[in-house]
Amino acid sequence: MTDKEWYFNTVTEQPELGKLSPIGQRMGPYKTRQDAIDAWKIAKERNTVWDEQTREWDGWGSGSASGGGSAA
């Protein structure tokens, strides 16, 4: 096992082996160079999933409260 992992530099938009860039300019770590290259794609996919989960969470229970079973 190597002690170096891949990172994606958000300024140069290039993969880097190891922590070469300042922490504010890198995403990772990633296991492979290709995963680092796909960093933006991976982040967008995760954000899409998280946004959907947030919408579901925010709407949880609203259907049962307004769908009402009993009117008082």
Helices and strands as residue ranges (DSSP letters): E 6-9, E 14-17, G 23-25, E 26-30, H 33-37, H 39-59, H 62-67
